[in-house]
Amino acid sequence: MKVLVTGGAKVRDGLENAEARAHNLSTRPKVLFVATVSRFVSGFLKAQVDWFLVKGWEVHVASHGTEDFPVGVRHIEVPFARNPISLNNILAFFKLRRLIKIERYSLISCHTPVGGALSRLAAFGLRGSDGVKVVYTPHGFHFFHGASLKNWIIYFCGEWILAGISDALITIVREDFKMTQDFRFPCKRIYLTNGIGIETSRLNAVVNCEKQALRREFGYSENALILIYAAEFIARKNHALIVKAVPRIKEKFPHLKILFAGRGALECEIKVLAKNLSVDTYVDFLGYRRDLPKLIKLSDVGISSSRQEGLPMNIAEEMYLGLPIVASSVRGNRDLVINNETGLLFKSDDVSDFAKKAEQILGDAMMRKAMGIAGKKRAEEFTIERVIQDITQIYEGVLRGNPVQRKDSAK
């Protein structure tokens, strides 16, 4: 596991000192996780929450929504809205500000654009040598190469300014880290880690499952060539590109089957597109699935046509389970997929290039096997067991007042 950081010395201690100070005040240290919606914390930050609980910290979560959190976690409902200019966010800001003043947190871990922005603003003036430490993790900046001018004006300016009132930024994709360096973000500690970690426990149960047995279980033929895309039906995920490529691919591979796992606002529209192109028999719309690891294991290739990504966990999980990948060449996908080694990258929004790369990999079983093996090895660098060590070391460094020691820059 590699961590990049913009300078600093090696950490000797961290949370232990914070804990000792807190015990002297006859209270446990407190950490606050902030995200716009609750399911983000319960779904993506569970390992971090658990780590603090094991360390004996009092853990609070500020977010909008109702989710089940582990025993010992206090959830505070905050009326965040995803629209940055919503009036609800004014109420959210004042609620956060009051909460931070009352609870006197040792650390605030901020996530998602709106939750991350409001929590950093709410903590403004409360930081300092003995104040709260604020760490922000952008799970993919909304400004990036190819983003709209509007995104650059709004999100770039906002993120640059807010970096100055953050104790650390933890980026999870190389392009974002490079942006912070190129544009000299005013934060002393900026890190690059391998995402938030693949939850391997849900995947290991099917690692040794026999592929054909799973196909029989789900009603797929042994000779089918199955491509799987696990993604919400939204414009950014660009399902239409895949459907538009099916008429060409099926001519060469008549046993083709596309699996779409997920729900979303555009699902009906994509179903209509598949029917209009007379390829609906080649495309299965599976909806939200709790048995996704099994569906990945019975497939031949993982695919993604996304126009924009942070660090896509669907691809990381598919690689961990041994699938080669065909994905759009965009930020995030490029961090995981090594072209011609663990998969094939195609030009974003290019139907013809996707079809070409899909045909290339479907026509070469040896290529699929070799890329699957290489992808599995690559994905092991992104497991939660490895990532959590780096993230918690960063927290320790921030609490101690020193960044973690600089390591090899190769991710």
Number of C-alpha atoms within 10 A of each C-alpha: 16 17 24 22 24 15 14 15 12 11 17 10 14 19 21 13 13 19 19 14 14 16 12 10 10 9 13 19 23 21 23 26 23 30 26 26 24 22 17 18 22 16 11 15 16 15 19 18 23 16 14 17 17 9 12 14 22 19 21 20 23 27 25 22 16 12 15 10 16 13 7 13 17 14 20 19 16 25 19 25 18 14 11 16 10 11 12 15 21 16 14 23 22 15 18 24 19 12 17 19 13 9 12 15 22 23 22 25 22 26 23 19 23 20 29 24 21 25 28 27 17 19 23 16 11 18 17 10 10 9 14 23 24 27 26 26 22 21 21 23 24 20 20 18 12 10 12 11 11 10 14 18 11 13 17 19 12 13 20 16 14 20 22 14 18 23 24 25 25 24 29 24 26 22 21 23 23 13 16 19 13 9 10 11 19 16 18 18 24 27 26 25 24 27 26 25 25 24 18 16 9 13 19 13 11 18 15 9 13 11 19 16 13 18 19 12 11 12 9 17 13 14 10 15 19 22 24 27 23 25 22 20 22 14 13 13 18 21 22 19 20 24 21 18 19 24 17 14 19 16 10 12 15 12 15 19 24 23 21 22 21 17 18 13 11 15 18 13 12 20 17 12 16 21 13 10 12 12 18 19 11 18 21 14 16 14 17 15 13 9 10 19 18 21 22 28 25 27 24 25 26 26 28 27 28 24 19 24 20 22 24 20 21 19 26 28 27 30 29 28 25 28 32 31 34 28 26 26 22 22 22 25 27 18 19 25 26 17 16 13 17 28 27 22 25 22 15 18 17 14 19 17 16 27 21 14 17 24 16 15 20 20 14 10 12 11 17 23 16 16 26 25 18 20 28 20 15 18 23 19 21 25 21 20 15 17 22 20 13 21 21 16 19 28 24 22 24 22 24 20 16 20 26 26 17 16 11 10 10 9 15
